[in-house]
């Protein structure tokens, strides 16, 4: 059974918001020929990823479905779709524009959220342990602080702290934190 679209929930101005976003300018140039989907290496791995479908949904005003769809984060940036597009739609840039709008609207892919939580807590993507500093000393390098507090300030100023669930990270290993 096909999904039913509730017309009352469509955002008629969404396509214009996408067009105003850098990279989204070519949205209305797409005439859904399917060349992008045919040449997409991500589509080869997962048939559910379909740039043409995402573009169509954006044009129709299905804002919530587009922005909440994890597939806007799957574009590999290979540019095959753009090289073959007869309308010269910048699909890779368009996916970036959709991701930027999604983040501003409060939708962030769980993998990025997990990385952001780590950066917020530690100031970097991985935990710096005593072992790491001992290796640095052995190579004549100075010790590094295990936590960079200034990064937290930058993330707050950038408005990204709203995506962070503050929880205590294990000081045992990076792998422990990945499975929190």
N, C-alpha and C positions, 0 to 999 in steps of 0.2 A: 504494500500500500504506500502511495506517495504521501509526502508531508503536506499538510494543509497549511496554507499561508493565511494568517489573519491580517487582512488588509488594514485594519484599524491600528495595528502595531508597526506599520511601515513608517519609516522616517523619510519623507519626500525630499528633505534637504541634505540627506547624508551624502549623496553623490557630489553635491556642490562642496561640501566640507572636504571630501577626498580630493577633489580637483584643486582646491586651494592649498592643500598640503604639498610641499615639495616632493616631487616624484609621482604625484597622483594626476598630473595634467592630462595624461592620455586615456583616462578612464572611459570617457564617452566615445573615443575613437575605435574601441573594440567592437567588432561586429560578430563576435562569437564564432569564428571560423573553426576553432579547435586546433590550430597549428601549435599553439603554446602547449596544450595538453599532450599533443602527439610527440613533441620533442623533449618533454620534461623528464629528466632522470629520476626525480623524486616520484613522479607518477609511475615509473617503471617498478618501483619498490612498493608503493602503496597507491592503489587505484583511487582511493578516496581523495587524494590531493589532486585538485583540478583548478588551475588558475582561471580558466574560463568560467567555471561555476562561481568562484569567489567574486570575479568581476561582475557577473550577471547579478548576483545577490546584492552587491554594493550599489549597482545602478537601480535596482528595484527598491532600495531603501531598507533592506533587511540588516540594519545596523547591528543589532544585538547578536544576531547569528554570525555575522562576519567577524565582529570584534572578539567574540567569545570562541570562535573556531580556532582550534590549535593549529590548523593547517596554514594559517598566515605566517607561522613561524618556521615552516618546513622548507620554504624556498631556499635552494642551495646557492643562489647567486651565480649560476653558471652562465647566464645570458643566452642560452640556446633559444629560449622562447623569443627573446627580443631580436636575435639575428634572423629568425625565420618569420617573424610577424609581418604580414603584408601591410598592416596599418601603422607600423613602427611604434606600437604601444610599448612603453618601457615597463614591462611587467615586473621585473626585479625591483625597480624603484617603486612601483605601485605597491608591491608587497611590503616594502619598507614603510611607505606612507601609511598603509593600513596598520602596521605594527605600532607606529608612532601614535596614531589616533587611539589605538587600543590601550596603550599605556596611559595616555592622558585621561582616558575614560575610566581607568582603574582596572583594566584587564591585563594581567601579566601572566605569561606562561609559567607553569610551576617550576620548570627547570631554571628559568631566569630568577624567579623568586628565591629559590634555594641558593643560588649563587649570590644574590643580593644580600640575603641574610648572613651569609658567611662574610662577605665584605663589610657589612655593617658591624658585625660583632668583632672581627679580627683586623679589619683594615686591608685584608688581602683574601685571595681565593682559597688559600690553603693554610693550615696551621703551621706555624714555625715552632719547632720543638728545640729542646736542648741539644739533641743529636745534630740538628741542622747547624746550630751555632758552633758546636764542636768541630764540625767539618769546615766551617768558615775559618775558625781559628787555625786549624791545621794548614789551611791554604793561605794564611797570612791576612785574612779579611777580618774586619771588625764584626762584633756581635750585632745582631739586629734585634730590635724590640719585638717581642711576639705579638703585640697589639699596636695598631696605629690609630690612635684616638681621633686624629684630625679627619680621617676619612668619614667617620660618623657625622661630624659637623658638616662636611661637604654634602653628604647624602641628605641630611635634614634640610640644608639650604636649597638643594635641588628638588625637594619635594618627594624624594624617593623613599623616605622613611615610612611612609604610609603603607608600603608593601611588605614591611618587615614585621614578622612576628618575633618579638624578642623572647628568646629562650636560652637557657644555659647550654653552651656547647661543651662537649666532653673535651678535656684537655689531654686525653689519651692518644687519639689519632684522628687523622683526616677521615678515615673510613667510618669511624663511629659517627661523625657529624653528618655524613652522607645518608645515613639510615635513621636519622632522628624522625 
